């Protein structure tokens, strides 16, 4: 005897009645969180926070929302923006670079050496960038990429090595660079109405975006950070990719150092780049790059850097001492790590 119900009987069965869509059942606002996060991307939260900070400081500090102050924020954030771009490549590949601040100081010293040796300023700058990339490749990239050393241990060591080398070469003394106009122009000049360092940042970020988005190297960086074993099985040389991102990070840290030398008109082997690595890491994490690797974007990093620049500038205008600003930067790094830890769980909750 068949127990199958007829269509007429199924029509009167409450369990067979089609339920209304969950979206209609929940109302028009229930999917707003998911739609907002999709529209803004992984850096949407920090973008909103930067806008909120801008509004707050504009209301509390009359001199904050001026063209001069906005230009000042961008100028003082250029070194962070460039160093953070290199850190973005490293972190997408699943690693970390603690040596970028010391590398930027070493770059300033190498630049002064090259200029003092009689090299024309363009060649001296190019030689500095190439030399620092090679130093980073040898000191960081090869041990981490080819010898499988822990990246925290290696870059913690090179943080001290690079700073020590800068102090040894310069004898701990800063050197005036005002007699080389090109260096000063790069750090504090203007290209029409646009400050030169800001133009440099725009060019570097466009190139960084193109490399990550469309180049084979960019795809390999994402693959290595997402799953190095699968990347290796797919024919990607994981060792070379890891070594390459550290060389790139070293070169960009050196460029940040060159811009700092130009802005300050002197090399700073003692204080140059102090805390740059932590600020860069904070910006990259705030911008949505995963600490575990495999995801991230250069534009998210830019938003994270602008957030930090706005915060530090606003605190300065508010009369907050410098050491409290360092506390704020450390707190931001902690919050970024906390957010990174719970980002996946939050995303799943918004989709539910």
NUBAMI-960999 format. One record per atom (N, C-alpha, C, O, CB): x, y, z. Coordinates in steps of 0.1 Angstrom, whole numbers, plus 2048, in hexadecimal, padded with zeros to 3 digits. Glycine has a CB too. Layout:
BEGIN
XYZ
...
# end
This chain:
BEGIN
8087F4800
800800800
80980C800
81280E808
7F680080C
8068167F7
80F8227F6
80B82C800
7FF82F801
80E8277E7
815832806
81283D80F
81484B809
813855810
81B83B81C
81784B7FC
8198587F6
80D8607F5
80285B7F1
81F8557E8
80E86D7F9
8028757F9
7FF87B7EB
80887D7E3
804881803
7F387D7E9
7EE8837DC
7F28927DD
7F48987E7
7DF8817DA
7F28987D1
7F58A77D0
7EB8AF7D9
7EE8B97DF
7F48AB7C2
7DE8AA7D9
7D48B17E0
7D78B17EF
7D58BA7F6
7C68AC7DD
7DB8A47F4
7DE8A3802
7EA8AB806
7EB8B1810
7E0894805
7F48AB7FC
8008B37FF
7FD8C2800
8038C9808
80B8B17F4
7F38C77F9
7EF8D57FA
7EA8D9807
7EB8E480B
7E58D87EF
7E48CF80F
7DE8D281C
7E88CF827
7E58D1833
7D28CB81E
7F48CA823
7FE8C682D
8068D3831
80C8D9828
8088BB828
8068D783E
80C8E4842
81B8E383F
8218EE83C
8098E6851
8218D8840
8308D783E
8338D9830
83F8DC82D
8358C9843
82A8D7827
82D8D8819
82A8E6814
82D8EA808
8248CE810
8248EF81C
8218FC818
82E904817
837903820
818903822
83090B80C
83C91280A
83E91D814
834925815
83D9177FB
84991E81A
84C929824
85093581D
856935812
85692482E
84E941823
85294D81D
86194E81E
867949826
84B959824
867955814
876957815
87A95D822
873965828
87A960809
886959826
88B95E833
88D96D833
88B97483E
898957837
891973828
893981827
88698882A
886992831
898985819
87A983824
86E98A827
869988835
86399183B
86398581D
86C97C83B
868979848
870982852
86A98585D
86B96A84B
87C98584F
88598C859
88399B857
8879A3860
893988857
87E9A084C
87D9AE84A
8889B4842
8929AC83F
87C9B5858
8879C083D
8919C6834
89E9C983A
8A89CA832
88B9D282E
8A09C9847
8AC9CD84D
8B59C2851
8C19C4854
8A99D6859
8B09B6850
8B89AA855
8C49A784C
8CE9A3852
8AF99E856
8C39AA840
8CF9A7837
8D89B3835
8E19B282D
8CA9A382A
8D59BE83D
8DD9CA83B
8EC9C883E
8F49CD837
8D79D5843
8EF9C1849
8FD9BF84D
9049B8842
9109BB83F
8FD9B785A
8FE9AD83C
9059A5832
9079AE826
9129AE820
8FD99982E
8FD9B6822
8FE9BE816
9089C9818
9109CD80F
8F19C4812
9099CF824
9129DA827
9219D4826
92A9DB821
9109E0834
9239C982C
9319C382C
9359BF81E
9419C081B
9329B7836
92C9BB816
92F9B7808
9339C4800
93C9C37F8
9239B0802
92B9CE803
92E9DB7FB
93B9E17FF
9429E67F7
9229E47FD
93E9E180C
94A9E8811
9569E0810
9619E580F
9489ED81F
9559D3810
9609CA810
9669C881E
9609CD828
96B9CF807
9719C181F
9779BE82C
97C9CB833
97E9CA83F
9829B482B
97F9D582C
9849E2832
9799EC835
97C9F7838
98F9E8829
96C9E8833
9619F1835
9609F6843
95DA02845
9559EB831
9639EE84D
9619F285B
96B9FD85E
968A07865
9639E6864
9789FB85A
982A0585D
980A12855
983A1D85A
990A0085B
97AA11849
977A1D842
96CA25849
96DA3184A
972A19833
962A1F84E
958A26856
95EA2C862
95AA37866
94CA1C859
967A24869
96DA29875
976A36872
976A3F879
976A1F87B
97DA36866
985A41862
97CA4D860
97FA59863
98DA3E856
970A4B85A
967A56857
961A5B865
960A68866
95BA5184E
95EA5286E
959A5787B
964A5F883
961A69889
955A4A883
971A5A882
97CA62888
97DA70882
97FA79889
989A5A887
97CA70875
97DA7D86E
972A87873
975A92875
97CA7B85F
966A82874
95BA8A878
95DA8F887
95BA9A88A
94EA82877
962A8588F
964A8989D
96FA9389F
96DA9D8A6
968A7C8A5
97AA92898
985A9B89A
981AA9893
986AB3897
992A96894
979AA8888
975AB4882
96CABD88B
96DAC988B
96DAB1875
964AB6893
95BABD89D
963AC28A9
95FACC8AF
950AB48A1
96DABB8AD
974ABF8B9
981AC78B7
986ACE8C0
978AB28C1
987AC68AB
993ACE8A8
991AD689B
990AD1890
99FAC48A6
98FAE389D
98CAEC891
996AEB886
993AED87A
98BAFA896
9A3AE9889
9ADAE987F
9AFADB878
9B7AD986F
9BBAEC885
9A6AD187C
9A8AC4876
9A3AC3868
9ABABE85F
9A0ABA87E
997AC8865
991AC7858
996AD384F
98DADB84B
982AC6859
9A3AD484C
9A8ADE843
9B0AD7838
9B5ACC83B
9B0AE884B
9B2ADE82D
9BAAD7822
9C9AD6827
9CFACC823
9B9AE0816
9CEADF82F
9DCADE833
9DDAD283C
9E7ACB83B
9E0AEB83A
9D4AD0845
9D5AC484E
9D3AB7847
9DAAAD84A
9CBAC685A
9CAAB783D
9C8AAB836
9D4AA782E
9D8A9C82D
9BCAAC82C
9DBAB1828
9E7AAF821
9F2AAA82A
9FAAA2827
9ECABC819
9F2AB0836
9FCAAC840
9FAA9D845
A04A96847
9FBAB584D
9EEA99846
9EBA8B849
9F0A8283F
9F7A77842
9DCA8984B
9EEA85832
9F2A7D827
A01A7C826
A07A72824
9ECA8181A
A08A88828
A16A89828
A1DA80832
A26A78830
A1BA97829
A18A8183F
A1EA7A84A
A1AA6B849
A21A63850
A19A7F857
A11A67841
A0CA59840
A13A52834
A11A46833
9FDA5883F
A1AA5982C
A1FA53820
A29A48822
A28A3D81C
A26A5E817
A32A4A82C
A3BA3F82F
A34A32834
A37A27831
A46A4383A
A2AA3583D
A22A29842
A1AA23836
A1AA16836
A18A2E84C
A15A2A82D
A0DA25822
A16A1C81A
A12A11816
A08A30819
A22A20817
A2BA1880E
A30A0C815
A31A01810
A37A21809
A35A0D822
A39A0282A
A2E9F882C
A309EB82B
A3FA06837
A229FC82E
A169F4830
A139EC823
A0E9E1824
A0A9FB835
A159F2818
A139EB80B
A1C9DE80A
A179D4807
A159F47FF
A299E080D
A319D480E
A2D9CA818
A2E9BE815
A409D9811
A299CF823
A249C682E
A179BE829
A159B382D
A219CD83B
A0F9C4821
A039BE81B
A079B2813
A019A7815
9FB9C8813
A119B380A
A159A7803
A1A99C80C
A1799080A
A209AB7F9
A229A0816
A2899681F
A1D98F827
A1D983828
A3199D829
A1399682C
A08990834
9FF98882B
9F997E830
A0199B83C
9FC98C81F
9F4984816
9FA977814
9F496C812
9F198B809
A08977813
A0F96A811
A1096281E
A1795881E
A1D96E80C
A0A967829
A0A95F835
A1696183E
A19958846
A09951832
A1D96D83D
A2896F845
A2797D84C
A1C98384C
A3596E83D
A32982851
A3298F858
A40994858
A4A98D858
A2D98D867
A429A2857
A4F9A8856
A519B2861
A4B9BD861
A519AE849
A589AF86B
A5B9B8876
A669C2874
A699CB87C
A5E9B1883
A6D9C1868
A799C8866
A779D585D
A819DB85A
A839C085F
A6B9D885A
A699E3850
A6D9F1856
A739F984E
A5A9E484C
A6B9F3862
A6FA00868
A7EA01868
A84A0C865
A6AA01876
A869F786C
A949F786C
A999F885E
AA49FF85B
A9A9EB873
A939F2854
A979F2846
A96A01841
A9EA05839
A8F9E983E
A8BA08845
A89A15840
A95A1E845
A99A2783E
A7CA1B844
A99A1C852
AA4A24858
AB1A20850
AB9A2984D
AA5A21867
AB3A1484E
ABFA0F847
AC0A15838
ACAA19833
AC0A00846
AB4A16832
AB3A1C825
AB8A2A825
ABFA2F81B
AA5A1B81F
AB4A3282F
AB8A40830
AC7A41831
ACDA4A82B
AB2A4683C
ACDA38838
ADCA3883A
AE3A3482D
AECA3B829
AE0A2F845
ADDA2A826
AE3A26819
AE2A3180F
AEBA33807
ADCA19814
AD7A3880F
AD5A43805
ADFA4E807
AE5A537FE
AC6A48807
AE1A51814
AEBA5C817
AF9A57812
B01A5F80D
AEBA5F826
AFCA4A815
B09A45810
B0BA46801
B15A4A7FC
B0BA36815
B00A427FA
B01A437EB
B02A517E6
B0AA537DD
AF4A3C7E5
AFBA5A7EC
AFCA687E8
B0AA6E7EB
B0FA757E3
AF1A707EF
B0FA6B7F7
B1CA707FB
B27A6A7F2
B31A707F1
B1EA6D80A
B25A5E7ED
B2FA587E4
B2FA5E7D6
B37A5B7CE
B2CA497E3
B26A677D3
B26A6E7C7
B1CA697BC
B1CA6E7B1
B33A6E7C1
B14A607C0
B0AA5B7B7
AFFA667B4
AFBA6C7BE
B03A4E7BC
AFAA677A8
AEFA707A6
AE3A6C7AE
AE1A607B0
AECA71797
ADBA767B2
AD0A737BB
AC6A687B5
AC3A5F7BD
AC8A7F7BD
AC3A687A8
ABAA5D7A4
AC0A4F7A5
ABAA467A9
AB6A60795
ACDA4E7A1
AD4A427A3
AD6A3D7B1
AD5A327B5
AE2A4279C
AD8A477BA
ADAA447C8
ACDA3F7CE
ACDA357D6
ADEA517D0
AC1A457CA
AB4A407CF
AB2A327CA
AAEA297D1
AA9A497CB
AB4A307BD
AB2A227B7
ABBA187BD
AB7A0D7C0
AB4A237A8
AC8A1C7BF
AD1A127C6
ACDA0F7D4
ACEA037D8
ADFA187C6
AC7A187DB
AC2A167E9
AB7A0C7E9
AB7A037F1
ABEA237EF
AADA0E7E0
AA2A057DF
AA69F77DB
AA29ED7E1
A97A0A7D5
AAF9F67D1
AB49E87CD
ABC9E27D8
ABA9D67DB
ABC9EA7C0
AC59E97DE
ACD9E47E9
AC49DF7F5
AC79D47FA
AD79EE7EE
ABA9E67F9
AB29E2804
AA99D6800
AA79CD808
AA99EE808
AA59D57F4
A9D9CA7EF
AA69BD7F0
AA19B37F4
A989CB7E1
AB29BE7EB
ABC9B37EC
ABF9AF7FA
AC09A37FE
AC89B67E4
AC19B9803
AC39B6811
AB89AF817
AB99A581F
AC69C3819
AAC9B4815
AA09AD81A
A9E99F814
A9A99681B
A939B5817
AA199D808
AA1990801
AAA986808
AA797B80B
AA49917F2
AB798B80A
AC1982810
ABE97F81F
ABF974824
ACF98880E
ABB98A826
ABA989835
AAC983839
AAC97C843
ABC99683B
AA2986832
A94982836
A8F97782D
A8B96C831
A8B98E836
A8F97A81F
A89971816
A8F963815
A8795A815
A89977809
A9C962814
AA2955813
AA094C81F
A9D94181D
AB195780F
AA395282B
AA1949837
A92945838
A8F93983C
AA5950843
A8994E836
A7B94A838
A7594282C
A6E93882E
A72957839
A79946820
A7393F814
A7A932811
A7392880F
A75948808
A87931812
A8E92580E
A9391C819
A95910818
A9A929805
A95922825
A9991A831
A8E91783B
A90911845
AA5921838
A8291D838
A7691B840
A7891F84E
A72919857
A7290C840
A8092A850
A8193085E
A74937861
A6D93C858
A8D93985F
A7193886E
A65940872
A6794F86F
A71955873
A6393E881
A5D954869
A5E962864
A5F96C870
A6597786F
A5396685B
A5896987B
A59972887
A6797288C
A6D97D88F
A4F96D892
A6E96788D
A7B966893
A8596D889
A8D97588E
A80957895
A8496B87C
A8D971873
A8C980872
A96987873
A8B96B865
A7F985871
A7E993870
A8099A87D
A839A687D
A7099686A
A7E993888
A81999895
A9199B896
A969A589B
A7C9918A1
A98992891
AA7993890
AAB99E887
AB49A688A
AAD98688C
AA599E87B
AA99A9871
AA59B7876
AAB9C0871
AA49A5864
A9A9B787E
A969C4883
AA29CB88B
AA59D6889
A8A9C388D
AA99C2893
AB59C789A
AC19C9891
AC99D2892
AB89BE8A6
AC39BF887
ACE9C087F
ACE9CC876
AD89D3875
ACF9B3876
AC39CF870
AC29DB867
AC49E886E
ACB9F186A
AB49DB85F
ABE9E987A
ABF9F5882
ACE9F6887
AD4A01886
AB69F588E
AD49EB88B
AE29EB88F
AEB9EF884
AF59F7885
AE69DE895
AE89EA878
AF09EE86C
AEF9FC869
AF9A03865
AEC9E5860
AE3A0286A
AE2A10867
AE9A19871
AEFA2386E
AD3A14868
AEAA1487E
AF1A1C888
B00A1A886
B07A24888
AEDA16896
B05A0E882
B13A0C880
B18A15874
B22A1B875
B169FE87E
B11A14869
B15A1B85D
B15A2A85F
B1FA3185B
B0CA18851
B0BA2F866
B0AA3E868
B11A43875
B11A4F878
AFCA42868
B16A3987D
B1BA3D88A
B11A43893
B14A4B89C
B27A46889
B04A3F891
AF9A44899
AF6A53896
AEEA5989E
AFCA438A7
AFBA5988C
AF9A67889
AF0A6987D
AF1A62873
B06A6E887
AE7A7387E
ADEA76873
AE7A7E869
AF1A8586D
AD2A7E877
AE3A7E85C
AEAA85852
AE0A8E84A
AD5A8A846
AF1A7B848
AE4A9A848
ADCAA4841
ADBAA1832
AE6A9E82C
AE1AB3843
ACFAA282C
ACEA9E81E
AC8AAA816
AC4AA980A
AC5A9281C
AC8AB681C
AC2AC2815
AC9AC6809
AC4ACE801
AC1ACD81F
AD6AC2807
ADEAC67FC
ADAABD7EF
AE0ABF7E5
AEDAC47FF
AD1AB47F1
ACDAAB7E5
ABEAAE7E2
AB6AA87E9
ACFA9C7E8
ABBAB87D9
AAEABC7D7
AA4AB17D3
A98AB27D7
AADAC77CC
AA8AA77CC
A9FA9D7C7
A9AA957D3
A8EA917D3
AA6A937BD
AA2A927DD
A9EA8A7E8
A94A937F0
A8AA8D7F5
AAAA877F1
A96A9F7F2
A8DAA87F9
A80AAA7F1
A75AAA7F7
A94AB67FB
A81AAA7E4
A75AAB7DB
A6CA9F7DD
A60AA07DE
A79AAD7CD
A72A937DD
A6AA877DF
A63A877EC
A58A827ED
A73A7B7DE
A69A8C7F7
A63A8B804
A5AA97807
A51A95810
A6DA8A80E
A5CAA2801
A54AAE805
A51AB77F9
A4DAC37FC
A5BAB5810
A53AB37ED
A50ABC7E2
A42ABB7DD
A39AB47E3
A59AB87D6
A3FAC27D2
A31AC37CD
A32AC17BE
A3AAC67B7
A2AAD07D0
A28AB97B9
A27AB77AA
A1AABE7A7
A0FAB87A6
A26AA77A7
A1BACB7A3
A0FAD37A2
A09AD57B0
A10AD97B9
A05ACC798
9FCAD27B1
9F6AD47BE
9F7AC77C7
9F4AC77D3
9E7AD77BD
9FDABC7C1
9FDAB07C9
A0BAAE7CF
A15AAF7C8
9FAAA47BF
A0CAAB7DC
A19AA87E2
A1FA9C7DC
A18A927D9
A17AA67F1
A2CA9D7D9
A33A927D2
A32A847DA
A2FA7A7D3
A42A957D0
A34A847E7
A33A777EE
A25A717EC
A24A647EC
A36A797FC
A1BA797EB
A0DA737E9
A0CA6D7DB
A06A637D9
A02A7E7EC
A12A747D1
A12A6F7C4
A1AA627C3
A16A597BC
A18A797BA
A25A617CA
A2DA557CB
A24A497D1
A24A3E7CB
A39A567D3
A1DA4C7DB
A14A427E2
A0AA3D7D8
A07A317D7
A0EA487EE
A03A467D1
9F9A437C7
9FFA397BD
9F9A2F7B9
9F3A4F7C1
A0AA3D7B7
A10A347AD
A14A277B2
A11A1D7AC
A1DA3B7A7
A1AA267BE
A1EA197C4
A11A117C7
A12A057C5
A26A1C7D1
A07A177CC
9FBA0F7CF
9F4A0A7C2
9EF9FF7C2
9F1A177D7
9F4A127B8
9EEA0D7AB
9F6A017A6
9F09F77A1
9EEA187A0
A03A027A7
A0B9F77A3
A099EB7AC
A089DF7A7
A1A9FB7A3
A089ED7B9
A069E27C2
9F99DB7BF
9F89CF7C0
A079E77D0
9EE9E37BD
9E19DD7B9
9E29D57AD
9DC9CA7AC
9D79E97B8
9E99DA7A3
9EA9D3796
9F19C6798
9ED9BC792
9F19DC78B
9FC9C67A0
A039BA7A2
9FB9AF7A9
9FA9A47A5
A109BD7AA
9F49B37B4
9EC9AA7BB
9E09A57B3
9DC99A7B4
9E79B07C8
9DA9AE7AB
9CE9AB7A4
9D09A3797
9C899A794
9C69B77A1
9DA9A6790
9DB9A1782
9E799977F
9E8992775
9D99AC778
9F299A787
9FE994784
9FE985789
9F7982792
A0A99B789
A0797D783
A0996F787
A0F96F795
A0B96779E
A1296777D
A18978798
A1E9797A5
A1397C7B0
A139767BB
A299847A6
A0A9857AD
A009887B7
9F797C7B9
9F397A7C5
9F79937B1
9F39747AF
9EB9687B1
9F395E7BA
9ED9577C2
9E79627A4
A0095D7B7
A089547BF
A099587CE
A0994F7D7
A169527B9
A099657D0
A0A96A7DE
9FD9667E6
9FE9617F1
A0C9797DE
9F29687DF
9E59647E6
9E59547E8
9E09507F2
9D99687DD
9E994D7DE
9E993E7DF
9F29397EA
9EE9317F2
9ED9387D2
9FE93F7EB
A0793B7F6
A0293E803
A0393680D
A159417F4
9FC94A805
9F694D812
9EA945815
9E8942821
9F395C812
9E294280B
9D693A80E
9D892C812
9D392781B
9CD93B802
9E192580A
9E491780D
9F1914806
9F29107FA
9D990E808
9FD91580E
A0A913807
A0B905802
A129037F8
A14915811
A068FB808
A078ED803
A008EB7F6
A058E57ED
A018E380D
9F48F07F5
9EC8F07E8
9F38F87DE
9F48F47D2
9DE8F57EA
9F99037E1
A0190B7D8
A0D9047D2
A109047C6
A059197DE
A148FD7DB
A1F8F57D7
A1B8EA7CE
A228E77C4
A268EF7E3
A108E37D1
A0B8D87C8
A078DE7BB
A078D67B1
A008D17CF
A028EA7BA
9FE8F07AE
A0A8F57A5
A078FB79B
9F48FC7B1
A168F37AA
A218F77A2
A279057A6
A3090A79F
A1E8F7794
A2390B7B0
A289187B5
A349167BE
A3490E7C7
A1D9207BC
A3F91D7BB
A4B91C7C3
A489257CF
A4B9317CF
A579217BB
A4391F7DA
A409267E6
A4C92E7EC
A4B9397F1
A3A91D7F1
A589277EB
A6492D7F1
A6793B7EA
A6A9457F1
A709247EF
A6693B7DD
A699477D5
A5F9527D8
A6395E7D9
A6A9447C6
A5394E7D9
A489587DC
A4A95F7E9
A4996B7EB
A3A9527DB
A4D9577F3
A4F95C801
A5C965801
A5C96F807
A5195180B
A669607FA
A729697FA
A709767F2
A759807F6
A7E9617F3
A679757E8
A649817E0
A5D98B7E7
A609977E6
A5D97D7D4
A539877F0
A4B9917F7
A54998801
A519A4804
A3F98B7FE
A5D992807
A66998811
A709A2809
A739AD80F
A6E98E819
A7499E7FD
A7C9A87F6
A749B47F2
A799BF7F3
A829A17E9
A689B27EE
A5F9BD7EB
A5C9C67F7
A5C9D27F6
A519B87E5
A5A9C0802
A589C780F
A649D0812
A639DB817
A549BE81A
A709CA811
A7C9D1813
A7E9DD80A
A829E880E
A889C8812
A7B9DB7FD
A7C9E67F4
A729F27F7
A759FD7F6
A7A9E17E6
A669EE7FA
A5C9F87FD
A5F9FF80B
A5CA0B80C
A4E9F27FE
A649F8814
A689FE821
A74A0881E
A74A13824
A6D9F482B
A7DA05815
A87A0E811
A82A1A80A
A87A2580D
A91A07807
A78A19802
A71A247FC
A6BA2D806
A6CA3A805
A67A207F1
A65A27810
A5FA2F81B
A6AA37822
A68A42826
A58A26825
A76A30824
A81A3782B
A86A42822
A8AA4D828
A8CA2D82D
A87A41815
A8BA4C80C
A82A5880E
A86A6380E
A8CA477FE
A75A5580E
A6BA6080F
A6CA6781D
A6BA7381E
A5DA5B80D
A6FA5F827
A71A65834
A7DA6E835
A7DA7983A
A72A5A83F
A88A6982F
A94A7182E
A92A7E827
A96A8982B
AA0A6A827
A8AA7E81C
A87A8A814
A7EA9381C
A80A9F81B
A80A86807
A75A8E824
A6CA9782B
A73A9D837
A70AA983A
A60A8F830
A7CA9583E
A83A9A849
A90AA1846
A97AA784E
A86A8F853
A94AA0839
AA1AA5834
AADAA083C
AB7AA783D
AA1AB4834
AACA94841
AB7A8E848
AB4A7F84A
AA9A7B84B
ABAA95855
ABFA7784A
ABDA6984E
ABCA6885D
AC2A6F864
AC9A60848
AB4A5E861
AB2A5C870
AB5A4E874
AABA46875
AA4A60874
AC1A4A875
AC4A3C879
ABFA37886
ABDA2B888
AD3A39878
ABDA4088F
AB9A3D89D
AAAA3C89E
AA4A328A3
ABEA478A7
AA3A46899
A95A4789B
A8DA4488E
A81A4288F
A91A558A0
A93A44883
A8CA42876
A85A34876
A8BA2A878
A96A4386B
A78A35873
A71A28871
A6DA2187E
A68A1687E
A78A1F869
A6FA2888A
A6CA22896
A5CA1F897
A55A29895
A70A2A8A2
A58A13899
A4AA1089A
A43A0E88D
A37A0C88D
A43A1A8A2
A4AA10882
A44A0F875
A3EA01872
A34A0086C
A4EA1386A
A459F7877
A419E9874
A339E687B
A2B9E0875
A4B9DF879
A319EB887
A259E988F
A1A9F1889
A0E9EC887
A279EC89D
A1D9FE885
A12A0687F
A0EA00871
A02A0086E
A17A1487D
A189FB86A
A159F485D
A0C9E885F
A029E6857
A219F1855
A109E0868
A089D486B
9FA9D786F
9F09D086B
A0F9CB876
9F89E1878
9EB9E587C
9E39EA870
9D79E686F
9EC9F1886
9E99F2867
9E19F785B
9DD9EB852
9D29EB84D
9EAA01854
9E69E2850
9E39D6847
9D89CE84D
9CF9CA846
9F09CE845
9D89CB85A
9CE9C3860
9C19CB861
9B69C585E
9D29BF86F
9C19D8864
9B59E0864
9AF9E0856
9A39E1855
9B89EE869
9B79E084C
9B29E083E
9AC9D3839
9A89D382D
9BD9E4835
9AC9C9841
9A59BD83D
9AE9B1839
9A99A7835
99C9C0833
9BB9B3839
9C49A8835
9C599E840
9C69A284C
9D39AD832
9C399283D
9C3987847
9D198484D
9DA983845
9BD97A841
9D298385A
9DF980860
9E397285C
9EF96F85D
9DD98186F
9DA969859
9DD95C855
9E195B846
9E6950842
9D1953857
9E096683F
9E4966831
9D9962827
9CE95C82C
9EF95C82F
9DB96481B
9D1960810
9C796A80C
9C0967803
9CA954815
9C6975813
9BC97F810
9C198D814
9C898E81E
9AE97C816
9BC99780D
9C09A4810
9C09AD803
9BE9A87F8
9CE9A5816
9C19BA805
9C19C37FA
9C99D07FD
9CB9D3809
9B39C87F7
9CF9D67F3
9D79E27F5
9CE9EE7F8
9D39F6800
9DF9E57E8
9C29EE7F3
9B99F97F7
9B59F9805
9B4A0380C
9AD9FA7ED
9B39ED80A
9B09EB818
9BB9F0821
9B99F782B
9AC9DD81C
9C79ED81D
9D39F2824
9D4A01824
9D7A0782E
9E09EC81E
9D1A07819
9D1A16818
9C7A1C822
9CAA26828
9CEA1A809
9BBA16822
9B1A1B82C
9B6A1983A
9B4A22842
9A3A1382A
9BCA0E83D
9C1A0C84B
9CCA1784E
9CCA1C859
9C79FE84C
9D5A1A845
9DFA24847
9D9A32849
9DDA39852
9E9A2583B
9CFA35841
9C8A42843
9C1A43850
9C1A4D857
9BEA44837
9BBA38855
9B5A38862
9C0A3B86D
9BDA43876
9AFA2A865
9CBA3586C
9D6A37876
9DBA45875
9DDA4C87F
9E1A2D874
9DCA4A869
9E1A58867
9D7A6286D
9DBA6C873
9E3A5B858
9CAA6086A
9C0A69870
9C0A6987F
9BFA73885
9B2A6586A
9C1A5D884
9C1A5B893
9CDA62899
9CBA6A8A3
9C1A4C897
9D9A60894
9E5A6689A
9E4A76898
9E8A7D8A1
9F1A61893
9E0A7A88D
9DFA8988B
9D5A8F894
9D7A9A89A
9DBA8C87C
9C9A88895
9BFA8E89E
9C3A8E8AD
9C1A978B4
9B2A8689D
9CBA838B1
9D0A838BF
9DAA8E8C1
9DBA948CC
9D6A758C2
9E3A918B7
9ECA9B8B8
9E6AA98B9
9EAAB18C2
9F6A9B8AB
9DCAAC8B1
9D4AB88B2
9CDABA8BF
9CBAC58C4
9CAABA8A6
9C9AAE8C5
9C2AAE8D2
9CCAB08DE
9C7AB18E9
9BAAA28D3
9D9AB08DB
9E3AB28E5
9E6AA58ED
9ECAA68F8
9DDABC8EF
9E3A9A8E7
9E7A8D8ED
9F6A8B8EB
9FBA8C8E0
9DFA818E7
9FDA878F6
A0CA858F5
A0FA7A8EB
A07A718E9
A12A82903
A1BA7B8E6
A20A718DC
A1FA638E1
A1CA598DA
A2DA748D7
A23A618EE
A24A538F3
A16A4D8F5
A15A418F4
A2BA53900
A0CA568F7
9FEA508F7
9FAA4C8E9
9F1A438E7
9F5A5A8FD
9FFA538DF
9FCA4F8D1
A02A418CE
9FCA398C7
A02A598C7
A0EA3E8D4
A13A318D2
A0BA278D9
A09A1C8D4
A22A308D8
A05A2A8E5
9FCA218EB
9EFA1F8E2
9EBA138E1
9F7A278F9
9EBA298DC
9DFA288D3
9E2A1F8C7
9DAA178C3
9DBA368CE
9EEA208C2
9F2A188B7
9F3A098BB
9EEA008B3
A00A1C8B1
9F8A068C7
9F89F88CC
9EA9F38CE
9E89E78CB
A009F88D8
9E29FC8D3
9D49F78D6
9CD9F48C8
9C59EB8C8
9CCA028DD
9D09FC8BE
9CA9FA8B1
9CE9EC8AC
9C69E58A6
9CEA058A7
9DB9E98AD
9E09DC8A9
9D99D18B0
9D69C78AA
9F09DB8AB
9D79D28BD
9D09C88C5
9C29C68C0
9BD9BB8BE
9D09CB8D4
9BB9D28BD
9AD9D18B8
9AD9CB8AA
9A39C38A7
9A79DF8B8
9B79CE8A2
9B79C8895
9B99B9895
9B29B288E
9C29CE88D
9C29B489E
9C39A68A0
9B799F8A5
9B39958A1
9CF9A38A9
9B09A68AF
9A49A18B4
9999A08A9
9929968A8
99F9AA8C0
9989AB8A1
98E9AB897
9919A088C
988999887
98D9B8890
99E99E889
9A2994880
99E986885
99A97D87E
9B199487D
99F984892
99C977899
98E974897
98A968895
9A09778A7
98597E898
97697B898
97097F88C
96397F88B
9709828A4
977983881
971988875
96997D86E
95E98086A
97C98D86B
96E97186D
967966867
95A96386E
94F961868
96F959867
95A96387B
94E960883
94496B881
938969880
95195F892
949978881
94098387F
939982871
92D985870
947990880
94197F867
93C97E859
931973858
927975852
94797B84F
93496885F
92A95D85F
91D962866
91295E862
92F950866
91E96A871
91296E878
90A97886F
8FE978870
916975884
911980867
90A98A85F
903983853
8F898784F
91399485A
90897884F
902970844
8F6968848
8EE964840
90C96783D
8F6965855
8EB95C85B
8DD96385A
8D395D85D
8EE958869
# end
